[in-house]
Amino acid sequence: MTIVDAGKPPLESTDVLGRSWQDRRVAVVGLGRSGLAAAELLCRMGCRVRVTEQRDAPELRAARERLEPLGAEAVEIGGHSEEIIEWAELMVISPGVPESSGPVPWALRRGLPIISEIELAFYFCRAPIVAVTGTNGKSTAVTLIAQVVQASGRHAVACGNLGIPFSSVIDQLTPESIAVVEVSSFQLLWCDRFRPAIGILLNLGTNHLDRHQDEAAYLTAKARLFQSQTPDDWAVLNGLDERFVTLSRQLTSRCAWFGDNRSNPPALRLAPQTQRALPPGGQAVLQVGRLLGIADPLSWQAIRAFRGLEHRLEPVAAVRGVQFVNDSKSTTPDSLLFALAQTRGNVVVILGGRDKGMDFGPLVAQLHDERVRGIVLIGESRTRLRPLFNGSTIVRASATLEAAVRTAASLGEPGATVLFSPACASFDMFRDFEDRGRQFKALVAGLQDAGRRTQDTA
């Protein structure tokens, strides 16, 4: 069975473990980016593929039109049918599908194996893998590691949870490449054999408690990054976190540390001036470069040249002397605290979104700082957040992002910053954090245009 996509040729149907995928019956649950990429890869492997998606939206119908010419046997949207799960011999699950969703209990009841798109892509990846997880800073670290590798003259591809599905880049990877993969806890939950040559756990804050039972379960999910590693592989861990020190004693792989040098072998010791100059994430990138045989000066060069990511502390525009900053990638209280620490002067903060059951107490305490001149709440979490603030800070609640931007602009004085750092997930009001960030930037552009028109008519 040979299926040819106009843009991509068929692939060898035998995976890196020597198993043939020809004619395997695979159900793909979820038709977002990762689900679509997984389904396309499976079709090209000669699998029999059926897809099921709970939502119904124009982009999903477009995805169905992409898959049908590739040979997908069924693509259902607008609800899940148990028949697709009963038909399958394997289920590939998208990270946005909760464990309580119908297809998961159906599959578990039947003893049907469930894997994530990350695990699937691993089966067909011929390149060594550097995988990054953690609560904050994953996308930045992945992007930086890829740039460090490229600066050394080698080929690297940044992919995974930062918006480029691992499955979609398999064609670009050779044994001489490096796959730098961002991995979330939801993806790791359904990984069994995923084995990165280097796995990095950056940090662990409070997050996703709407889907993980507690912080211990969240750490257990993150630690699955290392479960299939061997003594030839490396775990790169933050030595300042005692939970990671405890975790290291349970690992088969070798450990390299950042943040604290005490357990590093001499070749991996970080000089005190390096520790002062680089935040923990930068130290992790430097250690990965060393493990890949890349000289420190090349890594430093790439780190210094890095200009940041879209939606992560991204300067947007100044309107009437007020600087607007897009930090839509902020989905946890810790990420907003980091953004506040990087922002100088007086601040008006826009925050809120999907309530994931996180503890906002430490964040609220920090937001009672005198330089925080106003707080504008949006999204589902605004009703829970509002009572947490006392009368010392101006707090407003807005039903839409447009209203929030207008309110924040009115609270900001010349020289201040309006920081859009939601500290919550985006799915209550937006397609994803990128959609949220783009809408924020468009609204700020509208304020700019209105300001120019006012000046022109003055």
Secondary structure, DSSP 8 states (H G I E B T S, - for coil): -----SSS----SB-TTS-B-TT-EEEEE--SHHHHHHHHHHHHTT-EEEEEES---HHHHHHHHHHGGGT-SEEEESS--HHHHHH-SEEEE-TTS-TTSTHHHHHHHHT--EEEHHHHHHHT--S-EEEEE-SSSHHHHHHHHHHHHHHTT--EEEEETTTB-GGGGGGG--TTSEEEEE--HHHHHT-SS---SEEEE----S--TTTSSSHHHHHHHHHGGGTT--TTSEEEEETT-HHHHHHHTT-SSEEEEES--TT--GGG---HHHHHHS-HHHHHHHHHHHHTT--HHHHHHHHHH----TTSSEEEEEETTEEEEE-TT--SHHHHHHHHHH--S-EEEEE--B------HHHHHHHTSTTEEEEEE-STTHHHHGGGS-TTS-EEE-SSHHHHHHHHHHH--TT-EEEE---SBSTTTSSSHHHHHHHHHHHHHHHHHHHHHHHHH-
